[in-house]
Amino acid sequence: MRYIRSTFVPDESKCMCLFEAPNAGHVKELKESAKLPFSRIVEAMDLTP
């Protein structure tokens, strides 16, 4: 698993963290073991050419 970056949206007080991982379950395990709060984890696709 690899941390890529975070994006903060001030108007919504939201922070989105991007990880490269085999699946969302791995990210969830990492966040829980590190006791980092999160509201949800979703899979995404990189569309960068």
mmCIF entry with sequence, helices, sheets and N, C-alpha, C, O atoms, coordinates in Angstrom:
data_MODEL
# 
_entry.id   MODEL 
# 
_entity.id                         1 
_entity.type                       polymer 
_entity.pdbx_number_of_molecules   1 
# 
_entity_poly.entity_id                      1 
_entity_poly.type                           'polypeptide(L)' 
_entity_poly.nstd_linkage                   no 
_entity_poly.nstd_monomer                   no 
_entity_poly.pdbx_seq_one_letter_code       MRYIRSTFVPDESKCMCLFEAPNAGHVKELKESAKLPFSRIVEAMDLTP 
_entity_poly.pdbx_seq_one_letter_code_can   MRYIRSTFVPDESKCMCLFEAPNAGHVKELKESAKLPFSRIVEAMDLTP 
_entity_poly.pdbx_strand_id                 A 
# 
loop_
_entity_poly_seq.entity_id 
_entity_poly_seq.num 
_entity_poly_seq.mon_id 
_entity_poly_seq.hetero 
1 1  MET n 
1 2  ARG n 
1 3  TYR n 
1 4  ILE n 
1 5  ARG n 
1 6  SER n 
1 7  THR n 
1 8  PHE n 
1 9  VAL n 
1 10 PRO n 
1 11 ASP n 
1 12 GLU n 
1 13 SER n 
1 14 LYS n 
1 15 CYS n 
1 16 MET n 
1 17 CYS n 
1 18 LEU n 
1 19 PHE n 
1 20 GLU n 
1 21 ALA n 
1 22 PRO n 
1 23 ASN n 
1 24 ALA n 
1 25 GLY n 
1 26 HIS n 
1 27 VAL n 
1 28 LYS n 
1 29 GLU n 
1 30 LEU n 
1 31 LYS n 
1 32 GLU n 
1 33 SER n 
1 34 ALA n 
1 35 LYS n 
1 36 LEU n 
1 37 PRO n 
1 38 PHE n 
1 39 SER n 
1 40 ARG n 
1 41 ILE n 
1 42 VAL n 
1 43 GLU n 
1 44 ALA n 
1 45 MET n 
1 46 ASP n 
1 47 LEU n 
1 48 THR n 
1 49 PRO n 
# 
_struct_asym.id          A 
_struct_asym.entity_id   1 
# 
loop_
_struct_conf.conf_type_id 
_struct_conf.id 
_struct_conf.pdbx_PDB_helix_id 
_struct_conf.beg_label_comp_id 
_struct_conf.beg_label_asym_id 
_struct_conf.beg_label_seq_id 
_struct_conf.pdbx_beg_PDB_ins_code 
_struct_conf.end_label_comp_id 
_struct_conf.end_label_asym_id 
_struct_conf.end_label_seq_id 
_struct_conf.pdbx_end_PDB_ins_code 
_struct_conf.beg_auth_comp_id 
_struct_conf.beg_auth_asym_id 
_struct_conf.beg_auth_seq_id 
_struct_conf.end_auth_comp_id 
_struct_conf.end_auth_asym_id 
_struct_conf.end_auth_seq_id 
_struct_conf.pdbx_PDB_helix_class 
_struct_conf.details 
_struct_conf.pdbx_PDB_helix_length 
HELX_P HELX_P1 AA1 PRO A 10 ? GLU A 12 ? PRO A 10 GLU A 12 5 ? 3  
HELX_P HELX_P2 AA2 ALA A 24 ? SER A 33 ? ALA A 24 SER A 33 1 ? 10 
# 
_struct_conf_type.id          HELX_P 
_struct_conf_type.criteria    ? 
_struct_conf_type.reference   ? 
# 
_struct_sheet.id               AA1 
_struct_sheet.type             ? 
_struct_sheet.number_strands   2 
_struct_sheet.details          ? 
# 
_struct_sheet_order.sheet_id     AA1 
_struct_sheet_order.range_id_1   1 
_struct_sheet_order.range_id_2   2 
_struct_sheet_order.offset       ? 
_struct_sheet_order.sense        anti-parallel 
# 
loop_
_struct_sheet_range.sheet_id 
_struct_sheet_range.id 
_struct_sheet_range.beg_label_comp_id 
_struct_sheet_range.beg_label_asym_id 
_struct_sheet_range.beg_label_seq_id 
_struct_sheet_range.pdbx_beg_PDB_ins_code 
_struct_sheet_range.end_label_comp_id 
_struct_sheet_range.end_label_asym_id 
_struct_sheet_range.end_label_seq_id 
_struct_sheet_range.pdbx_end_PDB_ins_code 
_struct_sheet_range.beg_auth_comp_id 
_struct_sheet_range.beg_auth_asym_id 
_struct_sheet_range.beg_auth_seq_id 
_struct_sheet_range.end_auth_comp_id 
_struct_sheet_range.end_auth_asym_id 
_struct_sheet_range.end_auth_seq_id 
AA1 1 ARG A 2  ? VAL A 9  ? ARG A 2  VAL A 9  
AA1 2 LYS A 14 ? GLU A 20 ? LYS A 14 GLU A 20 
# 
loop_
_atom_site.group_PDB 
_atom_site.id 
_atom_site.type_symbol 
_atom_site.label_atom_id 
_atom_site.label_alt_id 
_atom_site.label_comp_id 
_atom_site.label_asym_id 
_atom_site.label_entity_id 
_atom_site.label_seq_id 
_atom_site.pdbx_PDB_ins_code 
_atom_site.Cartn_x 
_atom_site.Cartn_y 
_atom_site.Cartn_z 
_atom_site.occupancy 
_atom_site.B_iso_or_equiv 
_atom_site.pdbx_formal_charge 
_atom_site.auth_seq_id 
_atom_site.auth_comp_id 
_atom_site.auth_asym_id 
_atom_site.auth_atom_id 
_atom_site.pdbx_PDB_model_num 
ATOM 1   N N  . MET A 1 1  ? 0.843   -1.165 0.000   1.00 0.00 ? 1  MET A N  1 
ATOM 2   C CA . MET A 1 1  ? 0.000   0.000  0.000   1.00 0.00 ? 1  MET A CA 1 
ATOM 3   C C  . MET A 1 1  ? 0.889   1.229  0.000   1.00 0.00 ? 1  MET A C  1 
ATOM 4   O O  . MET A 1 1  ? 1.972   1.231  0.585   1.00 0.00 ? 1  MET A O  1 
ATOM 5   N N  . ARG A 1 2  ? 0.413   2.282  -0.670  1.00 0.00 ? 2  ARG A N  1 
ATOM 6   C CA . ARG A 1 2  ? 1.192   3.522  -0.779  1.00 0.00 ? 2  ARG A CA 1 
ATOM 7   C C  . ARG A 1 2  ? 0.273   4.724  -0.635  1.00 0.00 ? 2  ARG A C  1 
ATOM 8   O O  . ARG A 1 2  ? -0.761  4.814  -1.296  1.00 0.00 ? 2  ARG A O  1 
ATOM 9   N N  . TYR A 1 3  ? 0.666   5.651  0.241   1.00 0.00 ? 3  TYR A N  1 
ATOM 10  C CA . TYR A 1 3  ? -0.042  6.925  0.375   1.00 0.00 ? 3  TYR A CA 1 
ATOM 11  C C  . TYR A 1 3  ? 0.372   7.801  -0.796  1.00 0.00 ? 3  TYR A C  1 
ATOM 12  O O  . TYR A 1 3  ? 1.563   7.913  -1.086  1.00 0.00 ? 3  TYR A O  1 
ATOM 13  N N  . ILE A 1 4  ? -0.588  8.427  -1.477  1.00 0.00 ? 4  ILE A N  1 
ATOM 14  C CA . ILE A 1 4  ? -0.281  9.270  -2.626  1.00 0.00 ? 4  ILE A CA 1 
ATOM 15  C C  . ILE A 1 4  ? -0.405  10.748 -2.282  1.00 0.00 ? 4  ILE A C  1 
ATOM 16  O O  . ILE A 1 4  ? 0.547   11.506 -2.466  1.00 0.00 ? 4  ILE A O  1 
ATOM 17  N N  . ARG A 1 5  ? -1.564  11.167 -1.787  1.00 0.00 ? 5  ARG A N  1 
ATOM 18  C CA . ARG A 1 5  ? -1.745  12.578 -1.431  1.00 0.00 ? 5  ARG A CA 1 
ATOM 19  C C  . ARG A 1 5  ? -3.076  12.777 -0.703  1.00 0.00 ? 5  ARG A C  1 
ATOM 20  O O  . ARG A 1 5  ? -3.909  11.873 -0.629  1.00 0.00 ? 5  ARG A O  1 
ATOM 21  N N  . SER A 1 6  ? -3.246  13.981 -0.173  1.00 0.00 ? 6  SER A N  1 
ATOM 22  C CA . SER A 1 6  ? -4.504  14.376 0.456   1.00 0.00 ? 6  SER A CA 1 
ATOM 23  C C  . SER A 1 6  ? -4.967  15.681 -0.173  1.00 0.00 ? 6  SER A C  1 
ATOM 24  O O  . SER A 1 6  ? -4.154  16.513 -0.575  1.00 0.00 ? 6  SER A O  1 
ATOM 25  N N  . THR A 1 7  ? -6.286  15.848 -0.254  1.00 0.00 ? 7  THR A N  1 
ATOM 26  C CA . THR A 1 7  ? -6.884  17.078 -0.759  1.00 0.00 ? 7  THR A CA 1 
ATOM 27  C C  . THR A 1 7  ? -7.897  17.552 0.264   1.00 0.00 ? 7  THR A C  1 
ATOM 28  O O  . THR A 1 7  ? -8.782  16.796 0.666   1.00 0.00 ? 7  THR A O  1 
ATOM 29  N N  . PHE A 1 8  ? -7.768  18.809 0.688   1.00 0.00 ? 8  PHE A N  1 
ATOM 30  C CA . PHE A 1 8  ? -8.701  19.385 1.655   1.00 0.00 ? 8  PHE A CA 1 
ATOM 31  C C  . PHE A 1 8  ? -9.627  20.350 0.925   1.00 0.00 ? 8  PHE A C  1 
ATOM 32  O O  . PHE A 1 8  ? -9.183  21.184 0.136   1.00 0.00 ? 8  PHE A O  1 
ATOM 33  N N  . VAL A 1 9  ? -10.929 20.221 1.206   1.00 0.00 ? 9  VAL A N  1 
ATOM 34  C CA . VAL A 1 9  ? -11.943 21.104 0.619   1.00 0.00 ? 9  VAL A CA 1 
ATOM 35  C C  . VAL A 1 9  ? -12.475 21.980 1.756   1.00 0.00 ? 9  VAL A C  1 
ATOM 36  O O  . VAL A 1 9  ? -13.367 21.564 2.495   1.00 0.00 ? 9  VAL A O  1 
ATOM 37  N N  . PRO A 1 10 ? -11.926 23.196 1.897   1.00 0.00 ? 10 PRO A N  1 
ATOM 38  C CA . PRO A 1 10 ? -12.277 24.042 3.043   1.00 0.00 ? 10 PRO A CA 1 
ATOM 39  C C  . PRO A 1 10 ? -13.762 24.375 3.162   1.00 0.00 ? 10 PRO A C  1 
ATOM 40  O O  . PRO A 1 10 ? -14.301 24.396 4.269   1.00 0.00 ? 10 PRO A O  1 
ATOM 41  N N  . ASP A 1 11 ? -14.432 24.638 2.032   1.00 0.00 ? 11 ASP A N  1 
ATOM 42  C CA . ASP A 1 11 ? -15.849 25.014 2.099   1.00 0.00 ? 11 ASP A CA 1 
ATOM 43  C C  . ASP A 1 11 ? -16.723 23.904 2.668   1.00 0.00 ? 11 ASP A C  1 
ATOM 44  O O  . ASP A 1 11 ? -17.810 24.170 3.180   1.00 0.00 ? 11 ASP A O  1 
ATOM 45  N N  . GLU A 1 12 ? -16.256 22.661 2.581   1.00 0.00 ? 12 GLU A N  1 
ATOM 46  C CA . GLU A 1 12 ? -17.032 21.526 3.109   1.00 0.00 ? 12 GLU A CA 1 
ATOM 47  C C  . GLU A 1 12 ? -16.373 20.890 4.325   1.00 0.00 ? 12 GLU A C  1 
ATOM 48  O O  . GLU A 1 12 ? -16.895 19.922 4.878   1.00 0.00 ? 12 GLU A O  1 
ATOM 49  N N  . SER A 1 13 ? -15.234 21.424 4.743   1.00 0.00 ? 13 SER A N  1 
ATOM 50  C CA . SER A 1 13 ? -14.456 20.852 5.855   1.00 0.00 ? 13 SER A CA 1 
ATOM 51  C C  . SER A 1 13 ? -14.229 19.361 5.656   1.00 0.00 ? 13 SER A C  1 
ATOM 52  O O  . SER A 1 13 ? -14.385 18.566 6.584   1.00 0.00 ? 13 SER A O  1 
ATOM 53  N N  . LYS A 1 14 ? -13.856 18.991 4.431   1.00 0.00 ? 14 LYS A N  1 
ATOM 54  C CA . LYS A 1 14 ? -13.619 17.587 4.083   1.00 0.00 ? 14 LYS A CA 1 
ATOM 55  C C  . LYS A 1 14 ? -12.179 17.402 3.629   1.00 0.00 ? 14 LYS A C  1 
ATOM 56  O O  . LYS A 1 14 ? -11.600 18.270 2.976   1.00 0.00 ? 14 LYS A O  1 
ATOM 57  N N  . CYS A 1 15 ? -11.617 16.263 3.986   1.00 0.00 ? 15 CYS A N  1 
ATOM 58  C CA . CYS A 1 15 ? -10.278 15.898 3.542   1.00 0.00 ? 15 CYS A CA 1 
ATOM 59  C C  . CYS A 1 15 ? -10.371 14.532 2.874   1.00 0.00 ? 15 CYS A C  1 
ATOM 60  O O  . CYS A 1 15 ? -10.929 13.590 3.439   1.00 0.00 ? 15 CYS A O  1 
ATOM 61  N N  . MET A 1 16 ? -9.819  14.434 1.666   1.00 0.00 ? 16 MET A N  1 
ATOM 62  C CA . MET A 1 16 ? -9.819  13.168 0.927   1.00 0.00 ? 16 MET A CA 1 
ATOM 63  C C  . MET A 1 16 ? -8.374  12.692 0.802   1.00 0.00 ? 16 MET A C  1 
ATOM 64  O O  . MET A 1 16 ? -7.512  13.431 0.327   1.00 0.00 ? 16 MET A O  1 
ATOM 65  N N  . CYS A 1 17 ? -8.114  11.474 1.222   1.00 0.00 ? 17 CYS A N  1 
ATOM 66  C CA . CYS A 1 17 ? -6.773  10.902 1.161   1.00 0.00 ? 17 CYS A CA 1 
ATOM 67  C C  . CYS A 1 17 ? -6.759  9.820  0.085   1.00 0.00 ? 17 CYS A C  1 
ATOM 68  O O  . CYS A 1 17 ? -7.663  8.987  0.018   1.00 0.00 ? 17 CYS A O  1 
ATOM 69  N N  . LEU A 1 18 ? -5.734  9.840  -0.748  1.00 0.00 ? 18 LEU A N  1 
ATOM 70  C CA . LEU A 1 18 ? -5.626  8.900  -1.851  1.00 0.00 ? 18 LEU A CA 1 
ATOM 71  C C  . LEU A 1 18 ? -4.507  7.907  -1.556  1.00 0.00 ? 18 LEU A C  1 
ATOM 72  O O  . LEU A 1 18 ? -3.372  8.294  -1.278  1.00 0.00 ? 18 LEU A O  1 
ATOM 73  N N  . PHE A 1 19 ? -4.845  6.624  -1.623  1.00 0.00 ? 19 PHE A N  1 
ATOM 74  C CA . PHE A 1 19 ? -3.891  5.548  -1.404  1.00 0.00 ? 19 PHE A CA 1 
ATOM 75  C C  . PHE A 1 19 ? -3.891  4.626  -2.614  1.00 0.00 ? 19 PHE A C  1 
ATOM 76  O O  . PHE A 1 19 ? -4.901  4.498  -3.306  1.00 0.00 ? 19 PHE A O  1 
ATOM 77  N N  . GLU A 1 20 ? -2.771  3.995  -2.863  1.00 0.00 ? 20 GLU A N  1 
ATOM 78  C CA . GLU A 1 20 ? -2.707  2.909  -3.837  1.00 0.00 ? 20 GLU A CA 1 
ATOM 79  C C  . GLU A 1 20 ? -2.637  1.623  -3.024  1.00 0.00 ? 20 GLU A C  1 
ATOM 80  O O  . GLU A 1 20 ? -1.718  1.437  -2.226  1.00 0.00 ? 20 GLU A O  1 
ATOM 81  N N  . ALA A 1 21 ? -3.606  0.739  -3.226  1.00 0.00 ? 21 ALA A N  1 
ATOM 82  C CA . ALA A 1 21 ? -3.676  -0.489 -2.442  1.00 0.00 ? 21 ALA A CA 1 
ATOM 83  C C  . ALA A 1 21 ? -4.379  -1.572 -3.256  1.00 0.00 ? 21 ALA A C  1 
ATOM 84  O O  . ALA A 1 21 ? -5.084  -1.259 -4.215  1.00 0.00 ? 21 ALA A O  1 
ATOM 85  N N  . PRO A 1 22 ? -4.197  -2.837 -2.889  1.00 0.00 ? 22 PRO A N  1 
ATOM 86  C CA . PRO A 1 22 ? -4.867  -3.920 -3.618  1.00 0.00 ? 22 PRO A CA 1 
ATOM 87  C C  . PRO A 1 22 ? -6.394  -3.804 -3.587  1.00 0.00 ? 22 PRO A C  1 
ATOM 88  O O  . PRO A 1 22 ? -7.070  -4.170 -4.548  1.00 0.00 ? 22 PRO A O  1 
ATOM 89  N N  . ASN A 1 23 ? -6.934  -3.287 -2.467  1.00 0.00 ? 23 ASN A N  1 
ATOM 90  C CA . ASN A 1 23 ? -8.380  -3.111 -2.354  1.00 0.00 ? 23 ASN A CA 1 
ATOM 91  C C  . ASN A 1 23 ? -8.698  -2.199 -1.176  1.00 0.00 ? 23 ASN A C  1 
ATOM 92  O O  . ASN A 1 23 ? -7.816  -1.860 -0.386  1.00 0.00 ? 23 ASN A O  1 
ATOM 93  N N  . ALA A 1 24 ? -9.958  -1.807 -1.066  1.00 0.00 ? 24 ALA A N  1 
ATOM 94  C CA . ALA A 1 24 ? -10.386 -0.876 -0.012  1.00 0.00 ? 24 ALA A CA 1 
ATOM 95  C C  . ALA A 1 24 ? -10.207 -1.477 1.382   1.00 0.00 ? 24 ALA A C  1 
ATOM 96  O O  . ALA A 1 24 ? -9.982  -0.742 2.344   1.00 0.00 ? 24 ALA A O  1 
ATOM 97  N N  . GLY A 1 25 ? -10.303 -2.781 1.502   1.00 0.00 ? 25 GLY A N  1 
ATOM 98  C CA . GLY A 1 25 ? -10.139 -3.436 2.799   1.00 0.00 ? 25 GLY A CA 1 
ATOM 99  C C  . GLY A 1 25 ? -8.771  -3.193 3.407   1.00 0.00 ? 25 GLY A C  1 
ATOM 100 O O  . GLY A 1 25 ? -8.652  -3.038 4.623   1.00 0.00 ? 25 GLY A O  1 
ATOM 101 N N  . HIS A 1 26 ? -7.742  -3.160 2.581   1.00 0.00 ? 26 HIS A N  1 
ATOM 102 C CA . HIS A 1 26 ? -6.396  -2.895 3.085   1.00 0.00 ? 26 HIS A CA 1 
ATOM 103 C C  . HIS A 1 26 ? -6.299  -1.481 3.661   1.00 0.00 ? 26 HIS A C  1 
ATOM 104 O O  . HIS A 1 26 ? -5.673  -1.272 4.700   1.00 0.00 ? 26 HIS A O  1 
ATOM 105 N N  . VAL A 1 27 ? -6.910  -0.529 2.992   1.00 0.00 ? 27 VAL A N  1 
ATOM 106 C CA . VAL A 1 27 ? -6.882  0.854  3.476   1.00 0.00 ? 27 VAL A CA 1 
ATOM 107 C C  . VAL A 1 27 ? -7.650  0.947  4.793   1.00 0.00 ? 27 VAL A C  1 
ATOM 108 O O  . VAL A 1 27 ? -7.212  1.624  5.722   1.00 0.00 ? 27 VAL A O  1 
ATOM 109 N N  . LYS A 1 28 ? -8.777  0.277  4.872   1.00 0.00 ? 28 LYS A N  1 
ATOM 110 C CA . LYS A 1 28 ? -9.573  0.287  6.106   1.00 0.00 ? 28 LYS A CA 1 
ATOM 111 C C  . LYS A 1 28 ? -8.771  -0.287 7.276   1.00 0.00 ? 28 LYS A C  1 
ATOM 112 O O  . LYS A 1 28 ? -8.776  0.283  8.368   1.00 0.00 ? 28 LYS A O  1 
ATOM 113 N N  . GLU A 1 29 ? -8.092  -1.398 7.057   1.00 0.00 ? 29 GLU A N  1 
ATOM 114 C CA . GLU A 1 29 ? -7.272  -2.002 8.116   1.00 0.00 ? 29 GLU A CA 1 
ATOM 115 C C  . GLU A 1 29 ? -6.178  -1.043 8.579   1.00 0.00 ? 29 GLU A C  1 
ATOM 116 O O  . GLU A 1 29 ? -5.931  -0.910 9.778   1.00 0.00 ? 29 GLU A O  1 
ATOM 117 N N  . LEU A 1 30 ? -5.524  -0.377 7.628   1.00 0.00 ? 30 LEU A N  1 
ATOM 118 C CA . LEU A 1 30 ? -4.473  0.576  7.976   1.00 0.00 ? 30 LEU A CA 1 
ATOM 119 C C  . LEU A 1 30 ? -5.029  1.723  8.809   1.00 0.00 ? 30 LEU A C  1 
ATOM 120 O O  . LEU A 1 30 ? -4.471  2.064  9.852   1.00 0.00 ? 30 LEU A O  1 
ATOM 121 N N  . LYS A 1 31 ? -6.123  2.317  8.352   1.00 0.00 ? 31 LYS A N  1 
ATOM 122 C CA . LYS A 1 31 ? -6.720  3.458  9.064   1.00 0.00 ? 31 LYS A CA 1 
ATOM 123 C C  . LYS A 1 31 ? -7.153  3.053  10.472  1.00 0.00 ? 31 LYS A C  1 
ATOM 124 O O  . LYS A 1 31 ? -6.947  3.806  11.424  1.00 0.00 ? 31 LYS A O  1 
ATOM 125 N N  . GLU A 1 32 ? -7.750  1.874  10.608  1.00 0.00 ? 32 GLU A N  1 
ATOM 126 C CA . GLU A 1 32 ? -8.198  1.422  11.932  1.00 0.00 ? 32 GLU A CA 1 
ATOM 127 C C  . GLU A 1 32 ? -7.015  1.121  12.849  1.00 0.00 ? 32 GLU A C  1 
ATOM 128 O O  . GLU A 1 32 ? -7.039  1.493  14.023  1.00 0.00 ? 32 GLU A O  1 
ATOM 129 N N  . SER A 1 33 ? -5.983  0.456  12.335  1.00 0.00 ? 33 SER A N  1 
ATOM 130 C CA . SER A 1 33 ? -4.836  0.118  13.183  1.00 0.00 ? 33 SER A CA 1 
ATOM 131 C C  . SER A 1 33 ? -4.063  1.366  13.603  1.00 0.00 ? 33 SER A C  1 
ATOM 132 O O  . SER A 1 33 ? -3.482  1.398  14.688  1.00 0.00 ? 33 SER A O  1 
ATOM 133 N N  . ALA A 1 34 ? -4.053  2.396  12.752  1.00 0.00 ? 34 ALA A N  1 
ATOM 134 C CA . ALA A 1 34 ? -3.384  3.651  13.095  1.00 0.00 ? 34 ALA A CA 1 
ATOM 135 C C  . ALA A 1 34 ? -4.294  4.587  13.895  1.00 0.00 ? 34 ALA A C  1 
ATOM 136 O O  . ALA A 1 34 ? -3.870  5.663  14.315  1.00 0.00 ? 34 ALA A O  1 
ATOM 137 N N  . LYS A 1 35 ? -5.547  4.169  14.105  1.00 0.00 ? 35 LYS A N  1 
ATOM 138 C CA . LYS A 1 35 ? -6.543  4.968  14.826  1.00 0.00 ? 35 LYS A CA 1 
ATOM 139 C C  . LYS A 1 35 ? -6.760  6.333  14.174  1.00 0.00 ? 35 LYS A C  1 
ATOM 140 O O  . LYS A 1 35 ? -6.899  7.351  14.851  1.00 0.00 ? 35 LYS A O  1 
ATOM 141 N N  . LEU A 1 36 ? -6.786  6.322  12.833  1.00 0.00 ? 36 LEU A N  1 
ATOM 142 C CA . LEU A 1 36 ? -7.066  7.535  12.066  1.00 0.00 ? 36 LEU A CA 1 
ATOM 143 C C  . LEU A 1 36 ? -8.541  7.555  11.704  1.00 0.00 ? 36 LEU A C  1 
ATOM 144 O O  . LEU A 1 36 ? -9.050  6.582  11.147  1.00 0.00 ? 36 LEU A O  1 
ATOM 145 N N  . PRO A 1 37 ? -9.237  8.639  12.006  1.00 0.00 ? 37 PRO A N  1 
ATOM 146 C CA . PRO A 1 37 ? -10.678 8.682  11.731  1.00 0.00 ? 37 PRO A CA 1 
ATOM 147 C C  . PRO A 1 37 ? -10.969 8.732  10.225  1.00 0.00 ? 37 PRO A C  1 
ATOM 148 O O  . PRO A 1 37 ? -10.217 9.315  9.445   1.00 0.00 ? 37 PRO A O  1 
ATOM 149 N N  . PHE A 1 38 ? -12.076 8.106  9.850   1.00 0.00 ? 38 PHE A N  1 
ATOM 150 C CA . PHE A 1 38 ? -12.551 8.169  8.473   1.00 0.00 ? 38 PHE A CA 1 
ATOM 151 C C  . PHE A 1 38 ? -14.049 7.931  8.476   1.00 0.00 ? 38 PHE A C  1 
ATOM 152 O O  . PHE A 1 38 ? -14.580 7.262  9.362   1.00 0.00 ? 38 PHE A O  1 
ATOM 153 N N  . SER A 1 39 ? -14.726 8.484  7.478   1.00 0.00 ? 39 SER A N  1 
ATOM 154 C CA . SER A 1 39 ? -16.170 8.282  7.403   1.00 0.00 ? 39 SER A CA 1 
ATOM 155 C C  . SER A 1 39 ? -16.522 7.211  6.374   1.00 0.00 ? 39 SER A C  1 
ATOM 156 O O  . SER A 1 39 ? -17.528 6.516  6.514   1.00 0.00 ? 39 SER A O  1 
ATOM 157 N N  . ARG A 1 40 ? -15.690 7.080  5.338   1.00 0.00 ? 40 ARG A N  1 
ATOM 158 C CA . ARG A 1 40 ? -15.929 6.019  4.356   1.00 0.00 ? 40 ARG A CA 1 
ATOM 159 C C  . ARG A 1 40 ? -14.681 5.823  3.514   1.00 0.00 ? 40 ARG A C  1 
ATOM 160 O O  . ARG A 1 40 ? -13.813 6.692  3.433   1.00 0.00 ? 40 ARG A O  1 
ATOM 161 N N  . ILE A 1 41 ? -14.619 4.663  2.894   1.00 0.00 ? 41 ILE A N  1 
ATOM 162 C CA . ILE A 1 41 ? -13.524 4.313  1.989   1.00 0.00 ? 41 ILE A CA 1 
ATOM 163 C C  . ILE A 1 41 ? -14.164 3.798  0.716   1.00 0.00 ? 41 ILE A C  1 
ATOM 164 O O  . ILE A 1 41 ? -14.993 2.888  0.747   1.00 0.00 ? 41 ILE A O  1 
ATOM 165 N N  . VAL A 1 42 ? -13.774 4.388  -0.403  1.00 0.00 ? 42 VAL A N  1 
ATOM 166 C CA . VAL A 1 42 ? -14.328 3.959  -1.694  1.00 0.00 ? 42 VAL A CA 1 
ATOM 167 C C  . VAL A 1 42 ? -13.187 3.710  -2.675  1.00 0.00 ? 42 VAL A C  1 
ATOM 168 O O  . VAL A 1 42 ? -12.144 4.361  -2.608  1.00 0.00 ? 42 VAL A O  1 
ATOM 169 N N  . GLU A 1 43 ? -13.395 2.768  -3.579  1.00 0.00 ? 43 GLU A N  1 
ATOM 170 C CA . GLU A 1 43 ? -12.417 2.505  -4.610  1.00 0.00 ? 43 GLU A CA 1 
ATOM 171 C C  . GLU A 1 43 ? -12.579 3.538  -5.717  1.00 0.00 ? 43 GLU A C  1 
ATOM 172 O O  . GLU A 1 43 ? -13.693 3.973  -6.009  1.00 0.00 ? 43 GLU A O  1 
ATOM 173 N N  . ALA A 1 44 ? -11.467 3.927  -6.330  1.00 0.00 ? 44 ALA A N  1 
ATOM 174 C CA . ALA A 1 44 ? -11.464 4.917  -7.391  1.00 0.00 ? 44 ALA A CA 1 
ATOM 175 C C  . ALA A 1 44 ? -10.530 4.455  -8.498  1.00 0.00 ? 44 ALA A C  1 
ATOM 176 O O  . ALA A 1 44 ? -9.693  3.576  -8.292  1.00 0.00 ? 44 ALA A O  1 
ATOM 177 N N  . MET A 1 45 ? -10.678 5.055  -9.672  1.00 0.00 ? 45 MET A N  1 
ATOM 178 C CA . MET A 1 45 ? -9.822  4.738  -10.802 1.00 0.00 ? 45 MET A CA 1 
ATOM 179 C C  . MET A 1 45 ? -9.043  5.984  -11.191 1.00 0.00 ? 45 MET A C  1 
ATOM 180 O O  . MET A 1 45 ? -9.603  7.080  -11.222 1.00 0.00 ? 45 MET A O  1 
ATOM 181 N N  . ASP A 1 46 ? -7.753  5.828  -11.489 1.00 0.00 ? 46 ASP A N  1 
ATOM 182 C CA . ASP A 1 46 ? -6.927  6.941  -11.956 1.00 0.00 ? 46 ASP A CA 1 
ATOM 183 C C  . ASP A 1 46 ? -7.113  7.070  -13.461 1.00 0.00 ? 46 ASP A C  1 
ATOM 184 O O  . ASP A 1 46 ? -6.847  6.125  -14.203 1.00 0.00 ? 46 ASP A O  1 
ATOM 185 N N  . LEU A 1 47 ? -7.565  8.223  -13.913 1.00 0.00 ? 47 LEU A N  1 
ATOM 186 C CA . LEU A 1 47 ? -7.828  8.454  -15.326 1.00 0.00 ? 47 LEU A CA 1 
ATOM 187 C C  . LEU A 1 47 ? -6.756  9.351  -15.961 1.00 0.00 ? 47 LEU A C  1 
ATOM 188 O O  . LEU A 1 47 ? -6.952  9.876  -17.057 1.00 0.00 ? 47 LEU A O  1 
ATOM 189 N N  . THR A 1 48 ? -5.622  9.523  -15.268 1.00 0.00 ? 48 THR A N  1 
ATOM 190 C CA . THR A 1 48 ? -4.546  10.341 -15.807 1.00 0.00 ? 48 THR A CA 1 
ATOM 191 C C  . THR A 1 48 ? -3.952  9.664  -17.052 1.00 0.00 ? 48 THR A C  1 
ATOM 192 O O  . THR A 1 48 ? -3.613  8.481  -17.015 1.00 0.00 ? 48 THR A O  1 
ATOM 193 N N  . PRO A 1 49 ? -3.830  10.416 -18.146 1.00 0.00 ? 49 PRO A N  1 
ATOM 194 C CA . PRO A 1 49 ? -3.280  9.793  -19.371 1.00 0.00 ? 49 PRO A CA 1 
ATOM 195 C C  . PRO A 1 49 ? -1.805  9.457  -19.233 1.00 0.00 ? 49 PRO A C  1 
ATOM 196 O O  . PRO A 1 49 ? -1.202  8.932  -20.169 1.00 0.00 ? 49 PRO A O  1 
# 
